[in-house]
Amino acid sequence: MSIGMPDDGPGAAIRFERVGHTYPGAHAPTLAGVDLAIPEGELCVVVGPTGSGKSTLLGAINGLVPHFTGGTLRGRVTVEGRDTAVHRPHDLAEVVGVVGQDPLAGFVTDVVEDELAYAMEQLAVPPAAMRKRVEETLDLLGIAELRRRALVDLSGGQQQRVAIGAALTPQPRVLVLDEPTSALDPNAAEEVLAAITRLVHDLGVTVVVAEHRLERVVQYADRVVALDGRGSVLSGPPGEVLAGSPLAPPVMALAEVAGWSPPPLSVRDARRLAAPLRNRLTPPAVHAHGESGSGGPVLLSARGITVRHGHAGEVLAVRDVDMDLLAGRVVALMGRNGSGKSSLLWALQGSGTRHSGTVQLQGADPASMPRSKARHAVALVPQSPTDLLYLTTVDGECERADLECGARPGTTRAWLDRLVDGIDGTSNPRDLSEGQRLALALSVQLVGRAPVVLLDEPTRGLDHSAKERLGGELRTLAAQGRSVVVATHDVEFVACWADEVTVMAEGEVVAHGPTAEVITASAAFAPQVARIMHPEPWLTVQQVTDALAMSQPKSLRDPEP
């Protein structure tokens, strides 16, 4: 189904004709009767709830679905005139570049420069051309300083940029990216999206992007393809497809509250409309959860934490960091990619490298605790959720977590259902979407009732509704007296749910304070509403909505029955 924009024509680079796909053993199709055409040289954004089939749709473009994933594919998919039923993924490699959700899982070499050259070697690109393309890609994505680094030593965001670069070097006509900015800090995400936009506008490359963080990408999109979770799609201009949708970015949600029509897609366009709204509202007295309070007692105290990586410790990841984690607080740990956030979390948890410094929790260092006890003291969910998942079914993982934590049977499964609905318990965790795997890993860790909870990029792969549920669960943990630290680049999530923000740069803490104070001090970390409503200190659409309700005459706010 399409609205507002024709989906047919000879210029279509990608065409789906009555396409359906059902995975082996699945009770229902993931895609059903999809008719879709994406013209050459368009930037198309694919949206939908977690587990709705976005990755399946993307995988069908280069033949991974069904040649690699298995299952039954009905209908016809053609890319640049090539039928994916006839042309397998390796036949389409020079036409379609693909970047998956987990970049590390897709790497085939050990060093950045080698990874950028690998695909060109398989396509027999002449050495001189290979060298030129590698240099151009290093500069395009701002990763020249990483060229000789080992891939496993890079941060998640750095790995993401390398994966994008490896897909670009063969110079494909179609580029498919599954959440390309999910692990990137705001500035790095802007650089990547600027590079992608140049490919579209200057070279006519057709780009298909699946993304949950629409506030980053929707203003660049020519069209949006929305999956409804039942197998069908809706395609059309972003403003029409996303209008009134729970998936809409904050700028569009604010437009609906303010009555702006048509809704703006960018902060720039919204600011042109926002002056009357800013003048109408009284600035909020409290900007985020709990900022008026000081929190509870210190649960974990860290002093002088220093972390080094590399064979000789040549990479200084964390430099002499002090941190106190208080009961009842949700703290966001932010900073550009490679600033040391993940290294710090692992050092606090006890199983990561710590060159020097001390950590005290309940009178002991987590690093010296037996593993079974440490898990109940500090829970950590890493960037790669599969690191925590070993069994072959979702039900098996949930049952094992209940048993190991002494929880009542079904407790972990209840956590999972509160985060993401409808996951089949017989599914293999490795067959789930990135967001579903993350929700499962979160559930497995949170059921242990550890007083300190450390989460590394927990919103990656989660749709808006799932993030709202996660935020609510984190507030519940804080209300129970636990301390929660969330390392994230998701400024919208931080604006809604964090009490405090700690910002790291080059391994050091460079800022710490109440959420509103810290994130509005930097344009890079400010959420969309804050940038639209500046200089008034609003952070979220909900704050504006509540203030608008209070600004109404009492007779309108509280009508007589």
C-alpha positions as CSV (number, residue, x, y, z in Angstrom):
1,M,0.0,0.0,0.0
2,S,1.3,3.5,-0.7
3,I,0.1,7.1,-0.1
4,G,1.0,10.3,-1.7
5,M,3.8,9.1,-3.9
6,P,3.7,6.7,-6.9
7,D,5.4,3.4,-6.2
8,D,5.7,2.2,-9.8
9,G,7.7,3.3,-12.8
10,P,10.7,2.2,-14.8
11,G,13.2,4.1,-12.5
12,A,12.6,1.7,-9.6
13,A,15.9,0.4,-8.3
14,I,14.2,-2.0,-5.9
15,R,10.8,-3.6,-6.5
16,F,8.8,-6.0,-4.3
17,E,5.8,-7.7,-6.0
18,R,3.4,-9.5,-3.7
19,V,6.2,-10.6,-1.5
20,G,5.7,-12.7,1.5
21,H,8.1,-14.6,3.7
22,T,7.7,-17.1,6.5
23,Y,10.6,-18.4,8.6
24,P,11.0,-22.1,9.3
25,G,8.7,-23.2,12.1
26,A,7.0,-19.8,12.3
27,H,3.3,-19.6,12.9
28,A,2.7,-16.5,10.8
29,P,4.5,-14.8,7.9
30,T,6.9,-11.9,8.7
31,L,6.1,-10.3,5.4
32,A,2.7,-10.7,3.7
33,G,1.7,-9.4,0.2
34,V,4.2,-6.6,0.1
35,D,4.1,-4.4,-3.0
36,L,6.8,-1.8,-3.0
37,A,9.0,0.1,-5.4
38,I,11.9,2.4,-4.3
39,P,13.1,4.7,-7.1
40,E,16.8,5.1,-8.0
41,G,18.6,7.7,-6.0
42,E,16.2,7.8,-3.1
43,L,16.9,7.7,0.7
44,C,14.2,5.4,2.1
45,V,13.8,4.9,5.8
46,V,12.2,1.7,7.0
47,V,10.3,1.9,10.4
48,G,8.2,-0.4,12.5
49,P,7.9,-1.9,16.0
50,T,10.7,-4.1,17.3
51,G,10.4,-7.5,15.6
52,S,8.0,-6.3,12.9
53,G,10.2,-7.6,10.0
54,K,12.4,-4.6,9.1
55,S,15.6,-6.8,9.0
56,T,13.7,-9.3,6.9
57,L,12.7,-6.7,4.4
58,L,16.2,-5.5,4.2
59,G,17.6,-9.0,3.9
60,A,15.3,-9.7,1.0
61,I,17.0,-6.9,-1.0
62,N,20.3,-8.7,-1.3
63,G,19.0,-12.2,-1.2
64,L,20.0,-13.1,2.3
65,V,16.3,-13.8,2.7
66,P,15.7,-16.6,2.0
67,H,19.0,-18.0,0.6
68,F,20.8,-17.6,3.9
69,T,18.0,-17.4,6.5
70,G,15.8,-20.2,5.0
71,G,12.1,-20.1,5.0
72,T,9.6,-19.6,2.2
73,L,9.7,-16.5,0.0
74,R,6.7,-15.8,-2.2
75,G,6.4,-13.2,-4.9
76,R,9.3,-11.5,-6.6
77,V,12.1,-9.1,-5.5
78,T,14.2,-7.4,-8.1
79,V,17.2,-5.1,-7.5
80,E,18.6,-3.1,-10.4
81,G,16.7,-5.6,-12.6
82,R,18.2,-8.7,-11.0
83,D,15.8,-11.2,-9.5
84,T,17.0,-12.3,-6.1
85,A,15.4,-15.7,-6.6
86,V,17.9,-16.3,-9.4
87,H,20.8,-14.2,-8.2
88,R,22.2,-15.3,-4.8
89,P,23.9,-12.8,-2.4
90,H,27.3,-13.2,-3.9
91,D,25.9,-12.5,-7.3
92,L,24.5,-9.2,-6.0
93,A,27.6,-8.1,-4.0
94,E,28.7,-5.6,-6.6
95,V,25.2,-4.1,-6.7
96,V,24.1,-4.1,-3.1
97,G,26.2,-3.1,-0.1
98,V,24.9,-4.3,3.3
99,V,25.6,-3.2,6.9
100,G,23.9,-5.4,9.6
101,Q,22.9,-4.5,13.1
102,D,25.9,-6.2,14.7
103,P,29.0,-5.0,12.8
104,L,31.5,-7.2,14.7
105,A,29.6,-10.3,13.6
106,G,30.0,-9.3,9.9
107,F,33.8,-8.6,10.0
108,V,36.0,-11.1,8.2
109,T,39.5,-9.6,8.9
110,D,41.3,-8.4,12.0
111,V,42.4,-4.8,11.0
112,V,40.4,-1.8,9.9
113,E,42.3,-1.2,6.6
114,D,42.1,-4.9,5.7
115,E,38.3,-4.9,6.3
116,L,37.8,-2.0,4.0
117,A,39.7,-3.7,1.2
118,Y,38.3,-7.2,1.6
119,A,35.1,-6.9,-0.5
120,M,37.1,-5.2,-3.3
121,E,39.5,-8.1,-3.3
122,Q,36.6,-10.5,-3.7
123,L,35.4,-8.5,-6.7
124,A,38.9,-8.3,-8.3
125,V,39.2,-4.5,-8.1
126,P,42.7,-3.4,-9.3
127,P,45.1,-2.6,-6.5
128,A,45.5,1.0,-7.4
129,A,41.8,1.6,-7.4
130,M,41.5,-0.3,-4.1
131,R,44.1,1.9,-2.4
132,K,42.3,5.1,-3.6
133,R,38.9,3.9,-2.5
134,V,40.2,3.0,1.0
135,E,41.7,6.4,1.5
136,E,38.5,8.1,0.3
137,T,36.4,6.0,2.7
138,L,38.7,6.7,5.6
139,D,38.3,10.4,5.1
140,L,34.6,10.2,4.3
141,L,33.8,8.6,7.6
142,G,36.5,10.3,9.7
143,I,38.2,7.0,10.7
144,A,41.7,7.6,9.2
145,E,43.3,7.4,12.7
146,L,41.8,3.8,13.1
147,R,43.3,2.4,9.9
148,R,45.8,0.0,11.7
149,R,43.7,-0.7,14.8
150,A,42.4,-4.1,15.6
151,L,38.7,-4.4,15.0
152,V,38.0,-6.1,18.3
153,D,39.7,-3.2,20.2
154,L,37.3,-0.5,18.7
155,S,34.3,0.9,20.5
156,G,30.9,-0.2,19.2
157,G,30.4,3.1,17.4
158,Q,33.8,2.9,15.7
159,Q,33.0,-0.7,14.6
160,Q,29.8,0.7,13.1
161,R,31.6,3.2,11.0
162,V,34.1,0.7,9.8
163,A,31.3,-1.6,8.7
164,I,29.7,1.2,6.8
165,G,33.0,1.9,5.1
166,A,33.5,-1.7,4.1
167,A,30.1,-1.7,2.4
168,L,30.9,1.5,0.6
169,T,34.3,0.6,-0.9
170,P,32.9,-1.6,-3.7
171,Q,30.8,1.4,-4.8
172,P,27.4,-0.4,-4.9
173,R,24.4,1.2,-6.6
174,V,22.2,0.2,-3.6
175,L,23.2,0.5,0.0
176,V,21.2,-1.2,2.8
177,L,21.8,-0.3,6.4
178,D,20.2,-1.8,9.5
179,E,20.3,0.8,12.2
180,P,23.5,2.5,11.1
181,T,23.5,5.2,13.8
182,S,22.3,3.1,16.8
183,A,25.8,2.9,18.3
184,L,27.0,6.3,17.3
185,D,27.3,9.5,19.3
186,P,25.2,12.4,17.9
187,N,28.2,14.1,16.1
188,A,29.4,10.8,14.6
189,A,25.8,10.0,13.5
190,E,25.5,13.4,11.8
191,E,28.8,12.7,10.0
192,V,27.6,9.3,8.8
193,L,24.2,10.6,7.7
194,A,25.9,13.5,5.9
195,A,28.1,11.0,4.0
196,I,25.0,8.9,3.2
197,T,23.1,11.9,2.0
198,R,26.0,12.9,-0.3
199,L,25.9,9.4,-1.8
200,V,22.2,9.8,-2.6
201,H,22.4,13.4,-3.9
202,D,25.8,13.4,-5.6
203,L,26.1,9.9,-6.9
204,G,22.5,8.7,-7.2
205,V,23.0,5.7,-4.9
206,T,19.7,4.2,-3.6
207,V,19.9,3.9,0.2
208,V,17.5,1.9,2.4
209,V,17.9,2.5,6.1
210,A,16.1,0.7,8.9
211,E,16.2,3.0,12.0
212,H,14.4,3.5,15.3
213,R,16.0,6.9,16.1
214,L,14.0,8.8,13.5
215,E,14.9,12.1,15.1
216,R,18.3,11.6,13.4
217,V,17.3,10.6,9.9
218,V,13.8,11.5,9.0
219,Q,14.5,15.0,7.7
220,Y,16.8,13.5,5.1
221,A,14.3,10.8,3.9
222,D,12.6,10.9,0.5
223,R,10.2,8.2,1.7
224,V,9.3,6.2,4.7
225,V,8.2,2.5,4.6
226,A,6.3,1.6,7.7
227,L,5.8,-2.0,8.8
228,D,2.7,-2.7,10.9
229,G,3.9,-5.8,12.6
230,R,1.4,-8.0,10.8
231,G,3.4,-8.3,7.6
232,S,2.1,-5.4,5.5
233,V,3.7,-2.1,4.7
234,L,2.7,1.5,4.1
235,S,4.9,3.7,1.9
236,G,4.9,7.4,1.2
237,P,6.3,10.8,2.2
238,P,7.6,10.9,5.8
239,G,5.2,13.6,6.9
240,E,2.2,11.6,5.7
241,V,3.2,8.1,6.8
242,L,4.4,9.2,10.3
243,A,1.6,11.7,11.1
244,G,0.0,10.7,14.3
245,S,2.2,7.5,14.6
246,P,3.7,6.5,17.9
247,L,6.9,6.0,15.9
248,A,7.1,9.7,14.9
249,P,10.2,11.6,16.1
250,P,9.8,14.3,18.9
251,V,9.7,17.1,16.3
252,M,6.5,15.6,14.7
253,A,5.0,14.7,18.1
254,L,5.5,18.3,19.2
255,A,3.9,19.5,16.0
256,E,0.8,17.5,16.7
257,V,0.6,18.9,20.2
258,A,1.1,22.5,19.0
259,G,-1.3,22.1,16.0
260,W,1.4,22.8,13.3
261,S,0.3,21.5,9.9
262,P,1.9,20.2,7.9
263,P,4.3,18.9,10.6
264,P,7.9,20.0,10.3
265,L,10.6,17.2,10.0
266,S,13.6,19.2,11.1
267,V,14.5,21.3,14.1
268,R,15.2,24.3,11.8
269,D,11.7,24.2,10.3
270,A,10.1,23.7,13.8
271,R,11.9,26.7,15.3
272,R,10.4,28.9,12.7
273,L,6.9,28.0,14.1
274,A,7.8,27.8,17.8
275,A,8.0,31.4,19.0
276,P,4.3,31.7,19.8
277,L,4.4,28.4,21.7
278,R,7.5,29.4,23.7
279,N,5.9,32.7,24.7
280,R,2.7,31.0,25.8
281,L,4.2,28.6,28.3
282,T,5.6,29.1,31.8
283,P,9.1,27.4,32.0
284,P,9.1,24.2,34.1
285,A,10.4,24.3,37.7
286,V,11.7,20.7,37.6
287,H,13.1,19.4,34.4
288,A,13.5,15.7,34.9
289,H,12.9,12.8,37.3
290,G,14.2,13.4,40.8
291,E,16.4,16.4,40.1
292,S,15.0,18.2,43.1
293,G,16.2,15.4,45.4
294,S,19.7,14.3,46.4
295,G,19.1,10.5,46.1
296,G,19.8,7.9,48.7
297,P,23.0,6.5,50.2
298,V,26.1,5.6,48.2
299,L,25.8,2.0,46.9
300,L,29.0,1.9,44.9
301,S,32.1,4.0,45.3
302,A,34.9,4.1,42.7
303,R,38.2,6.0,43.1
304,G,41.0,6.5,40.7
305,I,39.7,4.1,38.1
306,T,42.2,3.7,35.2
307,V,41.8,1.2,32.4
308,R,44.3,0.5,29.6
309,H,43.9,-1.7,26.5
310,G,46.3,-3.2,24.0
311,H,49.2,-5.7,24.4
312,A,51.4,-3.2,26.2
313,G,48.6,-1.1,27.7
314,E,49.2,1.6,25.1
315,V,45.6,2.6,24.8
316,L,44.4,4.6,27.8
317,A,40.6,4.1,27.9
318,V,39.8,5.4,31.4
319,R,41.9,8.0,33.2
320,D,41.7,8.4,37.0
321,V,37.9,8.4,37.3
322,D,36.0,8.9,40.6
323,M,32.3,8.0,40.8
324,D,29.7,7.5,43.5
325,L,26.5,5.6,42.6
326,L,23.5,6.6,44.8
327,A,20.4,4.6,45.6
328,G,17.3,5.8,43.8
329,R,19.1,7.5,40.9
330,V,19.2,6.8,37.2
331,V,22.5,8.2,35.8
332,A,23.2,8.5,32.0
333,L,26.8,8.0,31.0
334,M,27.4,9.9,27.7
335,G,30.3,10.9,25.5
336,R,31.5,10.4,22.0
337,N,32.5,7.0,20.7
338,G,35.7,5.8,22.2
339,S,35.5,8.1,25.2
340,G,35.7,5.2,27.7
341,K,32.1,4.6,28.7
342,S,32.0,0.8,28.2
343,S,35.5,0.3,29.7
344,L,34.4,2.2,32.8
345,L,31.2,0.0,33.1
346,W,33.2,-3.2,32.9
347,A,35.7,-1.9,35.5
348,L,32.9,-1.0,37.9
349,Q,31.3,-4.4,37.4
350,G,34.5,-6.2,38.3
351,S,35.2,-8.5,35.4
352,G,36.7,-5.9,33.1
353,T,40.3,-4.7,33.0
354,R,41.3,-2.3,35.7
355,H,44.9,-1.0,35.6
356,S,44.5,0.9,38.9
357,G,41.8,2.2,41.3
358,T,39.4,0.8,43.8
359,V,35.7,-0.1,43.7
360,Q,33.7,-0.7,46.9
361,L,30.2,-2.2,47.1
362,Q,28.8,-3.5,50.3
363,G,32.3,-3.4,51.8
364,A,33.8,-5.5,49.0
365,D,35.3,-5.1,45.6
366,P,33.1,-6.8,42.9
367,A,36.3,-7.9,41.2
368,S,37.2,-10.1,44.2
369,M,33.7,-11.6,44.6
370,P,32.8,-15.1,43.4
371,R,31.0,-14.9,40.0
372,S,27.7,-16.1,41.5
373,K,27.8,-13.4,44.2
374,A,29.1,-10.7,41.8
375,R,26.1,-11.1,39.6
376,H,23.7,-10.4,42.5
377,A,25.8,-7.3,43.4
378,V,26.3,-5.6,40.0
379,A,24.3,-6.5,36.9
380,L,25.8,-5.5,33.6
381,V,24.1,-5.8,30.2
382,P,26.8,-5.2,27.5
383,Q,26.5,-3.7,24.0
384,S,26.4,-7.2,22.5
385,P,23.4,-9.0,24.2
386,T,24.3,-12.3,22.7
387,D,27.3,-12.4,25.1
388,L,24.8,-13.3,27.9
389,L,22.7,-15.8,25.9
390,Y,23.9,-19.4,25.5
391,L,20.9,-21.6,25.3
392,T,18.8,-22.6,22.2
393,T,15.4,-21.2,23.2
394,V,14.0,-18.1,24.8
395,D,12.1,-20.2,27.3
396,G,15.4,-21.9,28.2
397,E,17.2,-18.6,28.9
398,C,14.3,-17.4,31.0
399,E,14.0,-20.6,33.0
400,R,17.8,-20.7,33.7
401,A,17.8,-17.1,34.9
402,D,14.9,-17.8,37.3
403,L,16.8,-20.9,38.6
404,E,20.2,-19.1,39.0
405,C,18.7,-16.1,40.8
406,G,16.3,-18.1,43.0
407,A,13.3,-16.3,41.4
408,R,9.9,-17.8,41.1
409,P,9.3,-19.6,37.8
410,G,8.1,-17.2,35.1
411,T,9.7,-14.1,36.7
412,T,12.2,-13.5,33.8
413,R,9.5,-14.2,31.2
414,A,7.3,-11.6,32.9
415,W,10.2,-9.0,32.6
416,L,10.6,-9.9,28.9
417,D,6.9,-9.5,28.2
418,R,6.9,-6.1,29.9
419,L,9.6,-4.9,27.6
420,V,8.6,-6.5,24.3
421,D,5.4,-8.4,23.6
422,G,4.9,-11.5,21.6
423,I,8.3,-13.3,21.5
424,D,7.9,-17.0,20.9
425,G,9.4,-18.9,23.7
426,T,10.6,-21.7,21.4
427,S,12.6,-19.3,19.2
428,N,16.4,-19.4,19.3
429,P,17.7,-16.2,20.7
430,R,20.0,-15.8,17.7
431,D,17.0,-15.8,15.4
432,L,15.5,-12.8,17.2
433,S,15.9,-9.2,16.1
434,E,18.6,-7.1,17.7
435,G,16.0,-5.3,19.9
436,Q,14.3,-8.6,21.0
437,R,17.7,-10.1,21.9
438,L,18.5,-7.0,23.9
439,A,15.2,-7.2,25.7
440,L,15.9,-10.9,26.6
441,A,19.4,-10.0,27.9
442,L,18.0,-7.2,30.0
443,S,15.4,-9.5,31.5
444,V,18.0,-12.2,32.3
445,Q,20.1,-9.6,34.2
446,L,17.4,-7.5,35.9
447,V,15.7,-10.6,37.4
448,G,18.7,-10.9,39.8
449,R,17.7,-7.8,41.8
450,A,21.3,-6.5,42.0
451,P,21.5,-3.2,43.9
452,V,23.6,-1.7,41.0
453,V,22.5,-2.1,37.4
454,L,24.8,-1.1,34.5
455,L,23.4,-0.9,31.0
456,D,25.5,-0.4,27.9
457,E,23.4,1.1,25.0
458,P,20.2,-0.6,26.3
459,T,17.9,1.2,23.8
460,R,19.7,0.0,20.7
461,G,17.2,-1.8,18.5
462,L,14.2,-0.9,20.6
463,D,11.2,1.0,19.2
464,H,9.6,4.0,20.9
465,S,7.0,1.9,22.9
466,A,9.7,-0.6,24.1
467,K,11.9,2.3,25.2
468,E,9.0,3.8,27.1
469,R,8.5,0.5,28.9
470,L,12.2,0.2,29.6
471,G,12.3,3.7,31.0
472,G,9.4,3.0,33.2
473,E,11.1,-0.2,34.5
474,L,14.3,1.8,35.2
475,R,12.3,4.3,37.2
476,T,10.8,1.4,39.2
477,L,14.2,0.0,39.9
478,A,15.3,3.5,41.2
479,A,12.2,3.7,43.3
480,Q,13.1,0.4,44.9
481,G,16.4,1.9,46.0
482,R,18.7,0.6,43.3
483,S,21.2,2.6,41.4
484,V,21.1,2.5,37.6
485,V,23.7,3.7,35.1
486,V,22.9,3.8,31.4
487,A,25.7,4.3,28.9
488,T,23.9,5.7,25.8
489,H,23.9,8.0,22.9
490,D,20.1,8.2,22.9
491,V,19.6,11.8,24.0
492,E,15.8,11.6,23.8
493,F,15.8,8.6,26.2
494,V,18.1,10.5,28.6
495,A,15.9,13.6,28.5
496,C,12.8,11.5,29.5
497,W,14.2,9.2,32.1
498,A,17.6,10.2,33.6
499,D,18.1,12.1,36.9
500,E,21.7,13.0,36.2
501,V,24.2,12.9,33.3
502,T,27.9,12.2,33.4
503,V,29.9,13.1,30.2
504,M,33.2,11.5,29.4
505,A,35.9,12.5,26.9
506,E,39.2,10.8,26.3
507,G,38.7,8.6,29.4
508,E,37.9,11.4,31.8
509,V,34.8,12.8,33.3
510,V,34.3,16.3,31.9
511,A,30.8,17.1,33.1
512,H,28.3,15.9,35.7
513,G,25.1,17.3,37.0
514,P,21.3,17.3,36.6
515,T,20.0,16.1,33.3
516,A,18.6,19.4,32.1
517,E,21.6,21.3,33.1
518,V,24.1,19.0,31.3
519,I,22.4,18.1,28.1
520,T,21.2,21.6,27.2
521,A,24.8,22.9,27.7
522,S,25.8,21.2,24.4
523,A,23.9,21.3,21.1
524,A,25.2,17.8,20.3
525,F,23.5,16.3,23.4
526,A,20.4,18.4,23.5
527,P,17.1,16.6,22.6
528,Q,14.9,17.9,19.7
529,V,12.4,19.7,22.0
530,A,15.2,21.5,23.8
531,R,16.6,22.8,20.6
532,I,13.2,23.8,19.2
533,M,12.1,25.6,22.5
534,H,15.5,27.2,23.3
535,P,16.1,29.4,25.3
536,E,13.2,28.1,27.4
537,P,14.3,24.9,29.3
538,W,11.9,22.3,27.9
539,L,13.2,18.8,27.3
540,T,10.3,16.6,26.2
541,V,7.0,16.6,24.4
542,Q,5.3,15.4,27.6
543,Q,6.5,18.5,29.5
544,V,5.1,20.8,26.8
545,T,1.8,18.8,26.7
546,D,1.4,19.2,30.4
547,A,2.2,22.9,30.3
548,L,-0.3,23.5,27.5
549,A,-3.0,21.8,29.6
550,M,-2.1,24.0,32.5
551,S,-2.2,27.1,30.4
552,Q,-5.8,26.5,29.4
553,P,-8.5,28.4,31.3
554,K,-9.7,26.4,34.3
555,S,-13.1,26.0,32.7
556,L,-11.5,24.1,29.8
557,R,-9.1,22.1,31.9
558,D,-11.7,20.9,34.4
559,P,-15.1,21.1,32.8
560,E,-18.2,20.5,34.9
561,P,-19.6,17.0,34.7
